[in-house]
Amino acid sequence: MTEKAKEIFFKACLGLSALCLLGVLICWIAKAPAACRGLAVVCPIMLAIGLSGFPSLKGFRFTICIVGAVVAAMLFPERFLTIGEINLRDRRLILLIVQLVMFGMGTQMSVKDFLGVAKMPKAVIIGITCQFTIMPLVGFALAKTLGFPPEIGAGIILIGSCSSGLASNVMAYMAGANLALSVTLTAVAQLLAPLLTPMWMKLLASEMVEVQFFTMMKNIILMVLLPIIVAMIYNALRKDRLKRLHSFMPVLSMSGIIYFTAVTTAAGRDHLLKIGALLFVAAILHNTIGYILGYWATRLCGMDKDACRTIAIEVGLQNGGMASGLAGAMGKLATVGLAPAIFSPWMNVSGSVLANYWRRHKVGEKSKG
């Protein structure tokens, strides 16, 4: 396909997306629910494909895919709960998908990412401290003040207690922040998650949901640490072989996150219809407060602006796949898993917007940090 043909194709997809959106409005007014639901599912698919033809916008494709997964699962929940005799909420399947997601993430990491601690210990200590204090406590405050049902409130605390994920590294790169620091913080956070995530859940959420500290620790080791270690060994042995498989890993990780989003949304559809709007407000508040407190806490510690931006991103963005996997392992995907399903799309949207803003507003003269 020629470049001109590609351009026409991508623009046609954007046009179809716009027509689908218009069709949704018309069908809703005409009270044609079947056509309305079908067009609502097709709309984000066409939009995601269309954005692929525009370098400045293609970074939003993943976010649009997640939004599309939420829409489809809300409209056709039965399609995302079972396939034939396969139960898509089965704990063993969830564990396997999380491991694949984390393996894909681990292929983008190496031992040298952990060695970054020795090069910038102050920034790493500040970043990890901010991440594992601000977000769990803000999550707890929101769960209590906004009056969520106990298990859904526990889900907000859960995602706040999880480590950052690969998305934070992507956003730091887009923002032109300190990518080396971002990667190191993510690596160290994954290493500490088996201890700190169940600790905060036990302290803050044990009144809302049963929390078994050592069981959760074991699950995080199986879901997160083990696949990342295997991926790092794979990286070391891979050399120049299996290039095609290596390039496919990020796509595999993203597909796994879309799976969690769709299955969780379908399982918790009834709850979302009641409190979805309030949960979305909580997502905005949790994420925004994380950015603000992460940035200014770091500034008060005397770090340069690049480091502040990096840590703000690391604090504001959590590993939604890990939170969904833990909710599934607890057998509470439809309740505890709702917050990760709603928070993840919003974090991708806000992270992209913030990263693009900071990229356009470069840091001038840096203070010594």
N, C-alpha and C positions, 0 to 999 in steps of 0.2 A: 504494500500500500504506500503510495507517495505521501509526502508531507502535506501536500494540499488536500489530498483525500482524507488524511487523518484529521486535519483541521476541520473539514466539513463534517466528518463523523462526530467528533466531540461536540461541536456546536449544535448538531442535530440532537444529540442526547440531552444537552442542556435545554434545548427548545421543547423536547418531549417531556422533560421534567416539569417545565413551566406549564405545559398543556395539561399534564396529569394533575397538577395542583389546582389549576382552574377547573378541571373536570370534577375534582373532589368537592369543590365549593358548589358547583352546579348540581351534582348528584345529591349533595346534602340538602340543598334547597328543594330539589324535586322529590326528596324522600325515597331515594333509590340506594338503600344501604349496601347491597351486594356490590354494585358498581363502585360505590364510594370506597369501600374497603379495598377492592382490587387496585384502584388507581392510587390509593394512599400507600400501598406496598411498592408499586412500580416507581412512584415519584422519586424516593431517595436512591433507588438503584440507578436510575437514569442520571440523577445528579452526580452520584459518585463516579460513574463512568465519564461523564462530561468534564468533570474537574480534572481528570487525568491529562487533558490536553493543554492545561494552563499551569506552567511551573510554579507561579506564585500562589496558586490555589490548591494544587494537588495534595498538599500536606493536610488538607481538611477531609480527604477521602475516607480515612479511617473513622473519623468522628461521624461523618454522614452514614457510614455503614452501621455504626453502633445505633444511631438514631433510627435507621431503617429496621434494625433488629428489634428495637423496642416497639416500634409501630406495628410490625408484623406479628410479634408475640402478643400484643394487646388485642389485635383484631382477630387473630387465629390461634388462640392459646393451645388448642388441642394438637396442632401440628408440631408444637415444640416440646411436648411432654413425652411422647412415645413415637417410635418408628417401628411399625410392626409389633414385635414382641420385645423390642429394646426399650427399656425405661431410661430416658435421657437424664433423669435425676438420680440414677443409681450412683452410690458413693464410690464404687470402684471405677466407674467411667469418669466421674468428676476428678478423682485422684489422677487417673491416667492423663486426662486433658490438661490439668494443672502442671503435671510433670513435663508434658510436651511444651507447654507455654514457657516454663522456666528453663527448659533445655534450650529453646530458641533464644531466650534472653541470655543464657550463659554463653552461647556461641559468640556473643558480642563482647565478652569479658575475657580477661586474662589475669595471670598472677600479678603482673605489674600494676594492675588497678588497685590491688590491696597494698602494694608497696608505696602508693602515693601518700599513705599516712605519714611515713617518715619524712616526706618532703614538705608537707604542710600540716603538721599535727594540730596547730591551733585552730585552723579553719575546719578540720575534720571533727575535732572535739565539739566545737561550737555548733556545727551543722547537725551532728548526730544528736546532741543534747536538745536542740530546738525541735528536731523532728519527732523525737520520742517523748517529748513533754507537752509541747504546744498542741499537737493534733489530738492526742487522746483526751486531754483535759477539755479542749474546745468541744470535742465530740460529746463528752459527758455532759457539759453545760447545755448544749443544744438539745440533747435527748431529754434532759430534765425540764428545761424551761419551755420547750415547745410541746410537751405533754404527749409524746409518742407512746404507743403500746410498748410494754417492756421488751419484747423480743426484737421489735423494729428499732427501738432505741439502742439496744445492744449491738445491732448492726452498724449504727453510726459510730459507736465507740470502737467497734472492731476495725472498720476501715481507717479510723484515725490512729489506731495502734499498729497498723501494718507499716512495713518499710516502703520506701519509694520504689519505683519500677523503671523500666527502660524508657518510658515516656518522658521522664524527667531529664534524661540524657539528651533525648531528641530536642526537647524544648530549650535546654541550655545551649545546645548547638545552634538552634534557630535564633536565639536571642543574642548570640555572640558573647555569651558569658564564659566563665571559666570551665570549659568542658572537662579538663583533667580532674578538677575538684568534684564536679558532678558525678563522674564515673566512679571515683574513689568513694564518695559518700554512698552511692547506691550499693557498691560492693560491700562496704562495711555494714550498712544497714541490713543487707540480706544475711550477713553473718550473725548479727545480733538479734535478728527477729525471733529465732526460736526461744530466746529467753525473755525479751522485752515485750513482745506481743501478748503472750499468755499472762505475763505479770500484770500488765495494765488491764487486761480483760478480767482477771481475778479480782483486782482491786476495785475497778469501776463498774463492772457489769454483772458481778455474781448475784446481785439481787434481782436482776432482770432475766437472766438465763443461766442455766447450769453451766459452769465453766470447770472443766477438768484440766488443771494446769499441765500435768505431764502428758496427757493425751494430746492436747493442743501442741505442746512442744514437739512431740513425736511426729505429728502430722505436718508441722512446718518443716521439720528436717526432711521428711519424705517428699513433701511437695516442692520445697524450695532449694534447700542446701544440696541434697543428693543429686538432682538433675543438673544444678549449676556446676557441681564438682565434676560430674561425668562430662558435661559440655566443655569444661576447661581442659580435661584430659583429651577429649576429641580434638580441641583446637591445637593442642601441643603435638598430636600425632598426625593431624590432617595434612600438614605441609601444603602442597599445591593440589592435592587430590580432593575429590568430592566438592569441587567449586560450586557445581550446580545445587547440590544439597545445602551447602552453606548459605548460598544466596536465598534459598527458600525458607530458611529458619525464621526470619522476621515475619514473613507472611503466615507461617504456621502459628506463631505466637499471637498475631492479631486475630487469626481465625478462631483460636481458642477463646480469646476474650469476647469475641462476638457470640460464640456459643454460650458462654456463661450468661451474658447479658440477655440473650433470647430465652434461654431455659428459665432463668430466675424470674424474668418479667412474666412469662407464661404461668409459672407456678404461683407467683404472688399477685396475679392480676386483680383478684377481688380486693386485696388490701390496697393496691395502688389506686383503684377507682375511688377509694375512700380517702386516702391520705397522700396520694401521689403529688399533689400541688405543694403540700406542706413539706414533704420530703425533698422536693426540688428546691424549695426555699432554704432548707437546711443544708443542702449541697452547696448552694451559692455562698451562704454564710460561712460554712466550715472551710471551704476552699479559699475564699477571699481573706478571711481572718488569718489563715495559714500564711498566705503571701505577705500580708502586712506585718504580722508579728515576726515572721521569719526574717524579713528584710531589716526591720528596725532593731530587733534584738542583736542581729549581727553588726549593724552599724554602731550600736552602743558598745560593742566589744572591740571597736576600733579597726574592723576589717575594711578593705577597699571595696569600692562599689561593685566591681565584677564579682567578688566573692559574695557580697550581699545579695546580688541578683541570683546567683547560682543557688545559694542556700534557701532563698525565698521559694524558688521553683521546687527544690528538693522537699521542702517542708509542705508546700501546698499540694503536691501530687503524690498520691498513694498508689500502692499496687492493688488495683481492683481485682485482678485475677486471683491473687493470693487470698484476699478477703472472701471472694465468692467460693473458692475452694474450701476454706475453713468452715464457712457457713454450710456448705454441702456435707462436709465431714461430720458436722454436728447434727445433720438431719433436719436442718431448719433453713433450707434454701428459700422457701416461700416467705420467710419473715426476717430472719437475721441477714439473709442474702439480698434483701431489697435495697438497702442503702448502697452497697457496692454497685448494683445494677443501675441506680440512678446517678450516683456520684461519678462513676467512670466517664460517661459521655460528657458531663459538664466539665470535668477536669480537663478533658482533651480540648474542649472548646475554649475555656478560659486560659489554659496554658498556651494554646496557639495564639490567641489574641495578645496576651501579655508578652510572649516571645517576639512576635512581630513588632509590637510597640517598642520594646527595648532594642530591637535590631535597628529600627529607624532612629532611635535616640541613643547613639553610642555614648559610652562613658568617656568623659574628657580626661582631664589630668587626674590620675589615681592618687589617692592618699596611700601612704605606706601602711600595709597590714600585716 
